[in-house]
Amino acid sequence: MAASTAVRTSVGLTLRLSRVIRDCHSCPFYVSNSCASASANLSRGASPAAFRTQSRQLRTTVGVCHNDTGNSDADDPKDVVNVVYVDRSGQRIPVRAKVGDNVLYLAHKNGIELEGACEASLACSTCHVYVSSEHLDKLPDPVEREDDMLDMAPMLKENSRLGCQIILTLEMEGMELTLPTVTRNFYVDGHVPKPH
């Protein structure tokens, strides 16, 4: 599907838990819900017919999102989105991306110094970018947590967004993302972050 964003795969595990319990329907303590304390005393000499097996199923799933790492190996030309990063020195860096790519991870993959100290968990503002005005209205409105983090960003403008919250779509073809000249960098001593 050409316009699909991050594809999710679900890996499931089903366990069946069984427990032998006393059949409380025939127990005089069942009505008063005091069976738990008396059950141990009554079950010692009880026949196997007085017990039943209670079964419960436990199901867990793990979601795996394929495009979290900025996979820009666009095989289908209909899925290609071309964006331009403008770094702090003013150099324009064109990047060929794929629908569903995250702007922060795409920058990391292409060697663009967009920090992302919290690794896209909405806990910092180090991936702050300025979005070109013609593409700003094509982005979904920021959630409240993103607005809160943007309040901490230096040099905030009307077109400021967090790169970790921008997922590319075909409508964003030609979008220009400008990095602010300064950032509130959480790393110290000249450390340059390396993506995982």
Backbone as ProteinMPNN parsed JSONL, in Angstrom:
{"seq_chain_A": "MAASTAVRTSVGLTLRLSRVIRDCHSCPFYVSNSCASASANLSRGASPAAFRTQSRQLRTTVGVCHNDTGNSDADDPKDVVNVVYVDRSGQRIPVRAKVGDNVLYLAHKNGIELEGACEASLACSTCHVYVSSEHLDKLPDPVEREDDMLDMAPMLKENSRLGCQIILTLEMEGMELTLPTVTRNFYVDGHVPKPH", "coords_chain_A": {"N_chain_A": [[0.848, -1.169, 0.0], [0.696, 2.135, -0.942], [0.407, 4.542, 0.537], [0.742, 3.806, 3.119], [1.728, 4.117, 6.502], [3.99, 3.5, 9.135], [4.444, 0.079, 9.299], [2.95, -2.421, 11.193], [3.764, -5.319, 13.005], [2.565, -8.086, 14.699], [3.539, -10.099, 17.328], [2.604, -12.874, 18.998], [1.909, -14.505, 22.145], [0.494, -17.136, 23.788], [-0.631, -18.321, 26.817], [-1.83, -20.936, 28.875], [-3.25, -21.005, 31.901], [-3.754, -23.031, 34.657], [-5.549, -23.955, 37.566], [-6.221, -25.801, 40.427], [-9.072, -25.747, 42.277], [-11.28, -25.687, 45.096], [-14.607, -26.772, 44.721], [-16.747, -24.425, 45.14], [-19.486, -24.103, 44.991], [-20.928, -26.036, 46.334], [-20.179, -25.616, 48.854], [-20.743, -24.501, 52.191], [-19.718, -22.068, 52.929], [-19.651, -20.534, 50.665], [-21.7, -18.689, 50.116], [-21.281, -16.655, 51.988], [-18.81, -15.715, 51.251], [-16.542, -16.462, 52.66], [-14.929, -18.51, 52.199], [-12.221, -18.792, 51.675], [-10.555, -18.912, 53.997], [-11.549, -21.144, 55.309], [-11.314, -23.093, 53.435], [-8.86, -24.428, 53.274], [-8.879, -26.063, 55.525], [-11.091, -27.711, 55.02], [-10.416, -29.015, 52.691], [-8.544, -30.997, 53.115], [-9.425, -33.621, 53.698], [-11.165, -34.055, 51.641], [-12.957, -35.408, 48.837], [-11.808, -36.096, 45.438], [-13.839, -35.319, 43.716], [-14.886, -33.043, 44.742], [-13.453, -30.961, 43.845], [-12.584, -28.598, 41.285], [-11.23, -27.569, 38.1], [-9.914, -24.477, 37.387], [-9.568, -22.497, 34.616], [-7.612, -20.144, 32.915], [-6.766, -17.857, 30.347], [-3.873, -16.276, 29.176], [-2.793, -13.71, 27.212], [-0.301, -12.208, 25.349], [1.067, -9.576, 23.377], [3.516, -8.283, 21.19], [4.291, -5.334, 19.69], [5.887, -4.458, 16.707], [7.45, -1.911, 15.105], [8.225, -1.064, 11.909], [9.389, 1.223, 10.648], [10.75, 2.881, 12.436], [13.449, 3.473, 12.446], [14.054, 5.23, 10.438], [13.941, 4.236, 7.759], [14.895, 4.681, 4.687], [14.993, 3.372, 2.252], [13.537, 3.499, -0.313], [11.78, 1.578, -2.41], [9.593, 1.65, -4.095], [8.647, 4.157, -6.283], [6.412, 5.703, -5.751], [6.344, 5.949, -3.054], [8.319, 7.683, -2.295], [9.605, 10.538, -0.673], [10.903, 13.666, -0.922], [12.906, 15.655, 1.06], [14.361, 18.625, 2.522], [16.995, 19.42, 4.573], [18.172, 22.137, 6.461], [21.098, 23.007, 7.782], [22.8, 24.242, 10.781], [24.745, 25.974, 9.832], [23.674, 26.925, 7.545], [23.803, 25.365, 5.312], [22.258, 23.524, 2.746], [20.784, 20.382, 2.755], [19.767, 17.919, 0.804], [17.51, 15.189, 1.125], [16.513, 11.936, 0.408], [13.631, 10.351, 1.214], [11.279, 8.043, 2.721], [7.78, 7.344, 2.737], [6.36, 7.466, 5.927], [8.684, 7.648, 7.356], [10.472, 8.917, 10.177], [11.302, 12.21, 11.053], [13.396, 12.861, 12.854], [14.902, 10.415, 13.15], [15.554, 10.024, 10.508], [17.25, 12.178, 10.044], [19.394, 11.439, 11.719], [20.231, 9.106, 10.4], [21.255, 10.173, 8.084], [23.425, 11.668, 8.867], [22.974, 14.225, 9.898], [23.112, 16.803, 12.257], [20.978, 16.588, 14.429], [19.873, 16.453, 17.541], [18.078, 14.932, 19.574], [17.905, 13.919, 22.323], [16.214, 12.519, 24.093], [15.402, 10.372, 22.67], [13.022, 10.379, 21.092], [10.889, 10.327, 22.937], [9.33, 12.372, 23.82], [10.412, 14.024, 25.874], [12.206, 16.075, 25.847], [13.578, 18.963, 24.128], [15.418, 18.884, 22.114], [15.343, 18.137, 19.465], [14.274, 20.132, 18.027], [12.945, 21.839, 15.25], [12.488, 24.118, 12.465], [9.723, 24.295, 10.429], [8.996, 24.529, 6.968], [6.854, 27.137, 5.819], [4.832, 26.568, 3.905], [4.377, 23.899, 4.288], [3.696, 23.554, 6.899], [0.971, 23.632, 7.628], [0.142, 21.19, 6.725], [0.887, 19.338, 8.52], [-0.149, 17.338, 11.324], [-1.863, 18.773, 14.161], [0.114, 19.773, 16.986], [0.451, 17.671, 19.867], [-0.426, 18.126, 23.346], [1.768, 17.535, 25.034], [3.923, 17.846, 23.277], [3.752, 20.593, 22.765], [4.35, 21.512, 25.346], [7.044, 20.718, 25.589], [8.15, 22.2, 23.504], [7.946, 24.731, 24.572], [10.201, 24.875, 26.13], [12.21, 25.118, 24.317], [14.877, 26.994, 22.919], [14.753, 30.068, 21.04], [12.146, 29.921, 19.905], [9.645, 29.749, 17.387], [6.748, 30.551, 15.33], [6.553, 28.481, 13.49], [7.765, 26.317, 14.676], [8.513, 22.952, 15.465], [8.789, 19.649, 16.913], [11.154, 17.433, 15.73], [10.993, 14.696, 16.175], [8.328, 14.146, 16.22], [7.318, 14.368, 13.73], [6.089, 12.633, 11.102], [6.677, 11.471, 7.934], [4.661, 12.078, 5.038], [3.183, 11.731, 1.753], [2.244, 14.261, 1.101], [4.117, 15.958, 2.113], [6.17, 16.382, 0.37], [9.086, 17.966, -0.718], [9.42, 19.458, 1.58], [10.981, 21.753, 3.793], [13.259, 21.674, 6.373], [14.54, 23.457, 8.913], [17.291, 23.746, 11.028], [17.574, 25.2, 14.234], [19.815, 27.908, 15.119], [20.893, 27.76, 17.648], [20.695, 25.442, 20.381], [19.169, 23.859, 23.205], [21.192, 21.933, 24.5], [21.426, 18.728, 25.813], [23.626, 17.169, 26.192], [27.032, 17.259, 27.322], [30.368, 18.698, 27.324], [31.119, 18.653, 24.609], [30.155, 16.307, 23.515], [29.032, 14.265, 20.895], [26.015, 12.975, 19.854], [25.355, 9.558, 19.081], [23.354, 7.708, 16.938], [21.442, 4.74, 17.691]], "CA_chain_A": [[0.0, 0.0, 0.0], [1.604, 3.262, -1.145], [0.307, 5.578, 1.558], [0.782, 3.251, 4.476], [2.831, 4.573, 7.349], [4.737, 2.417, 9.776], [3.754, -1.204, 9.273], [3.091, -3.086, 12.483], [3.693, -6.766, 13.048], [2.263, -8.505, 16.059], [4.032, -11.4, 17.716], [1.774, -13.213, 20.147], [2.226, -15.635, 22.989], [-0.683, -17.495, 24.553], [-0.389, -19.275, 27.886], [-3.028, -21.405, 29.543], [-2.973, -21.187, 33.317], [-4.756, -23.868, 35.315], [-5.433, -24.011, 39.014], [-7.227, -26.666, 41.038], [-9.715, -25.087, 43.42], [-12.42, -26.384, 45.676], [-15.873, -26.402, 44.102], [-17.397, -23.646, 46.19], [-20.946, -24.074, 44.877], [-21.507, -26.95, 47.319], [-19.594, -25.255, 50.139], [-21.617, -23.588, 52.952], [-19.08, -20.757, 53.061], [-19.702, -19.871, 49.361], [-22.637, -17.563, 50.188], [-20.717, -15.58, 52.798], [-17.493, -15.39, 50.7], [-15.488, -16.704, 53.644], [-14.414, -19.826, 51.831], [-10.757, -18.814, 51.572], [-9.916, -19.348, 55.236], [-12.026, -22.475, 55.677], [-11.052, -24.037, 52.351], [-7.676, -25.241, 53.581], [-9.265, -27.074, 56.513], [-12.051, -28.654, 54.466], [-9.901, -29.733, 51.523], [-7.604, -32.059, 53.47], [-10.031, -34.947, 53.601], [-12.22, -34.019, 50.634], [-12.79, -36.295, 47.688], [-11.443, -35.382, 44.212], [-15.03, -34.787, 43.049], [-15.217, -31.748, 45.32], [-12.568, -29.956, 43.263], [-12.713, -28.343, 39.846], [-10.083, -26.864, 37.537], [-10.229, -23.158, 36.849], [-8.619, -22.206, 33.543], [-7.563, -18.77, 32.414], [-5.792, -17.687, 29.275], [-3.108, -15.045, 29.207], [-2.286, -13.452, 25.859], [0.52, -11.009, 25.23], [1.535, -9.283, 22.031], [4.582, -7.3, 21.094], [4.207, -4.624, 18.425], [7.159, -4.073, 16.131], [7.223, -0.884, 14.109], [9.34, -1.226, 10.981], [9.988, 2.449, 10.149], [11.281, 3.722, 13.498], [14.849, 3.815, 12.254], [14.253, 6.091, 9.284], [14.259, 3.385, 6.632], [14.624, 5.444, 3.475], [15.285, 2.568, 1.084], [12.262, 3.505, -1.016], [11.798, 0.8, -3.64], [8.479, 2.116, -4.905], [8.752, 5.618, -6.463], [5.239, 6.38, -5.188], [6.568, 6.118, -1.618], [9.465, 8.561, -2.077], [9.359, 11.918, -0.261], [12.159, 14.411, -0.888], [12.913, 16.756, 2.023], [15.629, 19.343, 2.577], [17.408, 19.906, 5.882], [19.088, 23.278, 6.436], [21.814, 22.881, 9.054], [23.064, 25.481, 11.534], [25.608, 26.87, 9.048], [22.918, 27.365, 6.38], [23.987, 24.424, 4.21], [21.064, 22.764, 2.382], [21.099, 18.961, 2.596], [18.592, 17.187, 0.307], [17.432, 13.801, 1.593], [15.46, 11.111, -0.185], [13.016, 9.625, 2.323], [10.175, 7.148, 2.412], [6.566, 7.601, 3.503], [6.398, 6.808, 7.231], [9.936, 7.933, 8.054], [10.468, 9.905, 11.252], [12.274, 13.249, 10.702], [14.557, 12.759, 13.735], [15.702, 9.249, 12.794], [16.057, 10.258, 9.154], [18.406, 13.065, 10.194], [20.483, 10.623, 12.263], [20.713, 8.181, 9.371], [21.965, 10.923, 7.052], [24.534, 12.413, 9.457], [22.584, 15.604, 10.201], [23.231, 16.96, 13.709], [19.726, 16.848, 15.14], [20.248, 15.629, 18.686], [17.105, 13.932, 20.018], [18.46, 13.312, 23.534], [15.262, 11.617, 24.757], [15.095, 9.299, 21.72], [11.635, 10.506, 20.624], [9.908, 10.011, 23.975], [8.704, 13.644, 24.197], [10.914, 14.448, 27.173], [13.163, 17.158, 25.671], [13.305, 19.774, 22.932], [16.674, 18.95, 21.365], [15.112, 17.867, 18.037], [13.512, 21.293, 17.576], [13.201, 22.278, 13.876], [11.531, 25.043, 11.863], [9.11, 23.678, 9.259], [8.659, 25.52, 5.951], [5.482, 27.624, 6.031], [3.865, 25.91, 3.013], [4.135, 22.526, 4.746], [3.314, 23.546, 8.315], [-0.46, 23.317, 7.755], [-0.083, 19.798, 6.337], [1.219, 18.5, 9.677], [-1.193, 17.304, 12.353], [-1.622, 19.695, 15.272], [0.935, 19.156, 18.035], [-0.225, 17.257, 21.093], [-0.102, 19.005, 24.474], [3.137, 17.252, 25.519], [4.869, 18.468, 22.349], [3.72, 22.034, 23.055], [5.073, 21.733, 26.605], [8.481, 20.601, 25.322], [8.544, 23.328, 22.663], [8.087, 25.908, 25.443], [11.563, 24.862, 26.662], [13.175, 25.282, 23.222], [15.314, 28.37, 22.665], [14.464, 30.635, 19.722], [10.873, 29.367, 19.458], [8.927, 30.515, 16.361], [5.414, 30.024, 15.006], [6.682, 27.251, 12.699], [8.598, 25.359, 15.422], [7.974, 21.63, 15.785], [9.795, 18.665, 17.308], [11.398, 16.514, 14.622], [10.611, 13.331, 16.531], [6.886, 14.001, 16.093], [6.941, 14.546, 12.325], [6.139, 11.416, 10.305], [6.536, 11.927, 6.56], [3.618, 11.608, 4.136], [3.397, 12.218, 0.396], [1.939, 15.693, 1.08], [5.271, 16.712, 2.614], [7.181, 16.444, -0.681], [9.762, 19.255, -0.823], [9.424, 20.162, 2.868], [12.274, 22.247, 4.243], [13.394, 21.619, 7.828], [15.693, 24.261, 9.289], [17.739, 23.568, 12.409], [17.871, 26.489, 14.869], [21.256, 28.165, 15.268], [21.281, 27.305, 18.983], [19.803, 24.441, 20.958], [19.424, 23.528, 24.604], [21.801, 20.631, 24.334], [21.514, 18.0, 27.074], [24.947, 16.561, 26.308], [28.052, 18.208, 27.735], [31.764, 18.45, 26.956], [31.287, 18.442, 23.184], [29.718, 14.97, 23.105], [28.164, 14.204, 19.737], [25.227, 11.765, 20.034], [25.386, 8.548, 18.025], [22.112, 6.936, 16.937], [21.605, 3.306, 17.966]], "C_chain_A": [[0.892, 1.229, 0.0], [1.574, 4.258, -0.001], [0.365, 5.032, 2.97], [1.96, 3.821, 5.238], [3.43, 3.349, 7.999], [3.909, 1.138, 9.845], [4.002, -1.904, 10.591], [2.933, -4.59, 12.315], [3.451, -7.157, 14.493], [2.765, -9.915, 16.28], [3.305, -11.764, 18.996], [2.253, -14.438, 20.881], [0.98, -15.913, 23.821], [-0.3, -18.558, 25.573], [-1.721, -19.697, 28.478], [-2.641, -21.715, 30.982], [-4.095, -21.997, 33.937], [-4.484, -23.9, 36.803], [-6.552, -24.898, 39.543], [-7.769, -25.957, 42.264], [-10.886, -25.927, 43.887], [-13.684, -25.894, 44.999], [-16.736, -25.719, 45.151], [-18.917, -23.626, 46.098], [-21.618, -24.993, 45.887], [-21.035, -26.624, 48.737], [-20.519, -24.301, 50.898], [-21.008, -22.194, 53.108], [-19.165, -19.931, 51.767], [-20.575, -18.613, 49.423], [-22.02, -16.395, 50.949], [-19.329, -15.139, 52.326], [-16.372, -15.553, 51.73], [-14.828, -18.053, 53.401], [-12.891, -19.881, 51.873], [-10.096, -19.326, 52.833], [-10.322, -20.77, 55.61], [-11.667, -23.527, 54.646], [-9.879, -24.943, 52.662], [-8.035, -26.357, 54.552], [-10.169, -28.136, 55.91], [-11.451, -29.519, 53.365], [-8.992, -30.902, 51.879], [-8.207, -33.448, 53.303], [-11.077, -35.034, 52.518], [-11.915, -34.968, 49.487], [-12.427, -35.484, 46.45], [-12.643, -34.779, 43.489], [-15.389, -33.398, 43.566], [-14.345, -30.627, 44.755], [-12.876, -29.778, 41.788], [-11.482, -27.569, 39.39], [-10.551, -25.541, 36.953], [-9.155, -22.816, 35.818], [-8.735, -20.749, 33.126], [-6.525, -18.709, 31.324], [-5.158, -16.312, 29.399], [-2.525, -14.862, 27.818], [-1.502, -12.151, 25.868], [0.916, -10.829, 23.778], [2.609, -8.221, 22.113], [4.461, -6.655, 19.725], [5.586, -4.219, 17.955], [6.871, -3.085, 15.013], [8.433, -0.832, 13.185], [10.044, 0.077, 10.604], [10.545, 3.354, 11.232], [12.717, 4.167, 13.245], [15.098, 4.69, 11.037], [14.66, 5.296, 8.055], [13.911, 4.104, 5.339], [15.042, 4.688, 2.223], [13.998, 2.407, 0.279], [12.393, 2.755, -2.334], [10.741, 1.311, -4.609], [8.557, 3.639, -5.05], [7.552, 6.382, -5.906], [5.399, 6.638, -3.693], [7.7, 7.087, -1.294], [8.991, 9.975, -1.72], [10.726, 12.595, -0.172], [12.012, 15.582, 0.08], [14.292, 17.39, 2.023], [15.856, 19.791, 4.017], [18.332, 21.102, 5.653], [19.786, 23.28, 7.786], [22.128, 24.249, 9.656], [23.947, 26.464, 10.766], [24.898, 27.389, 7.796], [23.054, 26.454, 5.18], [22.705, 23.623, 3.993], [21.46, 21.319, 2.09], [19.835, 18.246, 2.107], [18.66, 15.724, 0.734], [16.253, 13.119, 0.91], [14.915, 10.219, 0.929], [11.876, 8.759, 1.817], [8.967, 7.539, 3.26], [6.621, 6.803, 4.795], [7.679, 7.043, 7.993], [9.728, 9.027, 9.095], [11.594, 10.895, 10.962], [13.534, 13.165, 11.563], [15.465, 11.605, 13.315], [16.283, 9.373, 11.39], [17.288, 11.162, 9.183], [19.606, 12.283, 10.727], [21.089, 9.73, 11.188], [21.553, 8.897, 8.313], [23.041, 11.842, 7.61], [24.239, 13.871, 9.741], [22.514, 15.747, 11.714], [21.946, 17.472, 14.342], [19.746, 15.899, 16.331], [19.234, 14.561, 19.074], [17.559, 13.197, 21.257], [17.517, 12.306, 24.183], [14.825, 10.463, 23.859], [13.611, 9.221, 21.387], [10.591, 10.134, 21.666], [9.191, 11.256, 24.496], [9.122, 14.088, 25.591], [11.967, 15.542, 27.057], [12.771, 17.975, 24.442], [14.532, 19.849, 22.035], [16.514, 18.599, 19.89], [14.251, 18.963, 17.415], [13.929, 21.691, 16.164], [12.165, 23.331, 13.494], [11.039, 24.398, 10.572], [8.756, 24.774, 8.264], [7.17, 25.863, 6.024], [4.462, 26.925, 5.136], [3.553, 24.479, 3.439], [3.644, 22.453, 6.192], [1.86, 23.147, 8.503], [-0.775, 21.874, 7.382], [0.254, 18.829, 7.472], [0.027, 18.438, 10.623], [-0.846, 18.282, 13.478], [-0.776, 19.012, 16.343], [0.088, 18.77, 19.242], [0.259, 18.155, 22.232], [1.321, 18.78, 24.985], [4.184, 17.86, 24.594], [4.91, 19.973, 22.571], [4.491, 22.353, 24.33], [6.584, 21.672, 26.391], [8.974, 21.758, 24.452], [8.693, 24.605, 23.486], [9.487, 25.997, 26.033], [12.609, 25.147, 25.584], [13.588, 26.742, 23.084], [14.964, 28.772, 21.235], [13.193, 30.038, 19.102], [10.215, 30.308, 18.454], [7.561, 29.88, 16.137], [5.488, 28.689, 14.265], [7.582, 26.208, 13.365], [7.834, 24.062, 15.667], [9.119, 20.75, 16.265], [9.927, 17.645, 16.181], [10.961, 15.093, 14.915], [9.12, 13.083, 16.355], [6.401, 14.169, 14.655], [7.175, 13.237, 11.584], [5.803, 11.818, 8.865], [5.375, 11.258, 5.827], [3.915, 12.174, 2.753], [3.134, 13.722, 0.28], [3.136, 16.551, 1.476], [6.425, 16.762, 1.616], [7.763, 17.854, -0.768], [9.823, 20.05, 0.469], [10.853, 20.549, 3.253], [12.269, 22.312, 5.763], [14.679, 22.337, 8.213], [16.027, 24.026, 10.751], [18.032, 24.942, 13.007], [19.381, 26.666, 15.056], [21.766, 27.777, 16.646], [20.267, 26.272, 19.452], [20.139, 24.28, 22.426], [19.886, 22.09, 24.617], [21.946, 19.951, 25.691], [22.859, 17.309, 27.25], [25.968, 17.636, 26.66], [29.416, 17.81, 27.189], [31.955, 18.088, 25.493], [30.88, 17.06, 22.69], [28.784, 15.07, 21.904], [27.376, 12.899, 19.828], [25.328, 10.847, 18.819], [24.075, 7.779, 18.064], [22.395, 5.45, 17.128], [21.534, 2.517, 16.696]], "O_chain_A": [[1.762, 1.355, 0.861], [2.622, 4.77, 0.392], [0.059, 5.749, 3.922], [3.051, 3.987, 4.693], [3.368, 2.257, 7.434], [2.804, 1.13, 10.389], [5.139, -1.972, 11.058], [2.071, -5.061, 11.573], [4.071, -6.609, 15.404], [2.452, -10.823, 15.509], [3.385, -11.03, 19.981], [2.919, -15.303, 20.312], [0.469, -15.014, 24.488], [0.29, -19.579, 25.221], [-2.644, -18.887, 28.57], [-1.805, -22.582, 31.241], [-5.269, -21.673, 33.755], [-3.334, -23.877, 37.242], [-7.706, -24.751, 39.14], [-7.02, -25.61, 43.177], [-11.406, -26.767, 43.154], [-13.811, -24.699, 44.73], [-17.381, -26.386, 45.959], [-19.579, -23.176, 47.033], [-22.766, -24.755, 46.263], [-21.44, -27.276, 49.699], [-21.04, -23.365, 50.292], [-21.729, -21.237, 53.393], [-18.795, -18.757, 51.764], [-20.224, -17.586, 48.842], [-22.229, -15.243, 50.569], [-18.728, -14.264, 52.949], [-15.364, -14.848, 51.667], [-14.242, -18.649, 54.305], [-12.332, -20.955, 52.094], [-9.151, -20.111, 52.747], [-9.518, -21.516, 56.169], [-11.708, -24.722, 54.938], [-9.917, -26.129, 52.334], [-7.546, -27.479, 54.414], [-10.047, -29.318, 56.234], [-11.92, -30.633, 53.127], [-8.697, -31.726, 51.014], [-7.538, -34.355, 52.808], [-11.823, -36.013, 52.475], [-10.758, -35.284, 49.21], [-12.709, -34.287, 46.409], [-12.486, -33.826, 42.726], [-16.115, -32.658, 42.904], [-14.49, -29.47, 45.149], [-13.367, -30.693, 41.127], [-10.774, -26.982, 40.208], [-11.466, -25.496, 36.131], [-7.964, -22.846, 36.126], [-9.832, -20.205, 33.004], [-5.521, -19.42, 31.365], [-5.828, -15.32, 29.69], [-1.844, -15.748, 27.302], [-1.986, -11.122, 26.34], [1.082, -11.801, 23.041], [2.599, -7.37, 23.002], [4.522, -7.344, 18.707], [6.375, -3.687, 18.736], [6.129, -3.394, 14.081], [9.549, -0.581, 13.64], [11.226, 0.031, 10.262], [10.797, 4.526, 10.954], [13.145, 5.175, 13.807], [16.249, 4.873, 10.642], [15.627, 5.65, 7.382], [12.746, 4.132, 4.94], [15.41, 5.309, 1.226], [13.44, 1.313, 0.199], [13.037, 3.235, -3.266], [10.984, 1.392, -5.813], [8.536, 4.348, -4.044], [7.657, 7.574, -5.619], [4.674, 7.454, -3.124], [8.01, 7.291, -0.12], [8.105, 10.532, -2.368], [11.6, 12.145, 0.568], [11.105, 16.403, -0.062], [15.268, 16.782, 1.585], [15.009, 20.462, 4.607], [19.175, 21.079, 4.756], [19.156, 23.523, 8.816], [21.761, 25.283, 9.098], [23.899, 27.666, 11.027], [25.458, 28.205, 7.064], [22.48, 26.735, 4.127], [22.129, 23.102, 4.948], [22.354, 21.06, 1.284], [18.927, 17.99, 2.898], [19.722, 15.102, 0.708], [15.149, 13.66, 0.846], [15.653, 9.428, 1.516], [11.56, 8.753, 0.628], [9.127, 8.015, 4.384], [6.895, 5.603, 4.774], [7.771, 6.677, 9.165], [8.918, 9.937, 8.915], [12.715, 10.485, 10.659], [14.634, 13.376, 11.054], [16.669, 11.797, 13.143], [17.378, 8.881, 11.12], [18.248, 10.944, 8.444], [20.72, 12.453, 10.232], [22.31, 9.614, 11.08], [22.453, 8.303, 7.72], [23.527, 12.718, 6.894], [25.164, 14.68, 9.818], [21.919, 14.905, 12.387], [21.844, 18.634, 14.735], [19.649, 14.684, 16.162], [19.519, 13.374, 18.912], [17.6, 11.967, 21.257], [17.98, 11.327, 24.768], [13.973, 9.664, 24.246], [13.016, 8.143, 21.397], [9.509, 9.668, 21.308], [8.512, 11.188, 25.52], [8.281, 14.484, 26.398], [12.571, 15.912, 28.064], [11.755, 17.705, 23.801], [14.667, 20.799, 21.264], [17.468, 18.749, 19.126], [13.584, 18.745, 16.404], [15.118, 21.864, 15.893], [11.105, 23.429, 14.112], [11.838, 24.003, 9.724], [8.27, 25.833, 8.659], [6.333, 24.991, 6.26], [3.329, 26.707, 5.565], [2.56, 23.907, 2.991], [3.222, 21.391, 6.65], [1.537, 22.406, 9.432], [-1.86, 21.384, 7.696], [-0.058, 17.641, 7.393], [-0.733, 19.402, 10.713], [0.325, 18.578, 13.714], [-0.926, 17.815, 16.585], [-0.87, 19.46, 19.589], [1.253, 18.865, 22.083], [2.007, 19.741, 25.334], [5.218, 18.339, 25.059], [5.987, 20.569, 22.566], [5.207, 23.353, 24.389], [7.323, 22.484, 26.949], [10.09, 22.242, 24.639], [9.489, 25.475, 23.13], [9.925, 27.086, 26.403], [13.772, 25.392, 25.904], [12.739, 27.633, 23.129], [14.889, 27.931, 20.339], [13.173, 29.694, 17.92], [10.223, 31.524, 18.643], [7.255, 28.817, 16.678], [4.589, 27.858, 14.395], [8.102, 25.316, 12.694], [6.658, 24.078, 16.031], [10.287, 21.072, 16.046], [8.937, 17.067, 15.735], [10.596, 14.357, 13.998], [8.686, 11.931, 16.34], [5.198, 14.116, 14.397], [8.311, 12.784, 11.451], [4.767, 12.433, 8.613], [5.132, 10.059, 5.964], [4.807, 13.009, 2.603], [3.742, 14.387, -0.558], [3.156, 17.75, 1.198], [7.538, 17.142, 1.978], [7.018, 18.828, -0.88], [10.239, 21.208, 0.455], [11.797, 19.782, 3.066], [11.389, 22.925, 6.366], [15.775, 21.885, 7.881], [15.153, 24.098, 11.614], [18.673, 25.769, 12.357], [20.125, 25.689, 15.139], [22.953, 27.491, 16.802], [19.131, 26.234, 18.979], [21.268, 24.536, 22.842], [19.09, 21.158, 24.728], [22.52, 20.525, 26.616], [23.195, 16.901, 28.362], [25.776, 18.804, 26.323], [29.588, 16.713, 26.656], [32.846, 17.307, 25.158], [31.22, 16.678, 21.57], [27.851, 15.873, 21.903], [27.974, 11.824, 19.875], [25.38, 11.307, 17.679], [23.709, 7.247, 19.112], [23.468, 4.965, 16.767], [21.65, 1.292, 16.723]]}, "name": "protein", "num_of_chains": 1, "seq": "MAASTAVRTSVGLTLRLSRVIRDCHSCPFYVSNSCASASANLSRGASPAAFRTQSRQLRTTVGVCHNDTGNSDADDPKDVVNVVYVDRSGQRIPVRAKVGDNVLYLAHKNGIELEGACEASLACSTCHVYVSSEHLDKLPDPVEREDDMLDMAPMLKENSRLGCQIILTLEMEGMELTLPTVTRNFYVDGHVPKPH"}
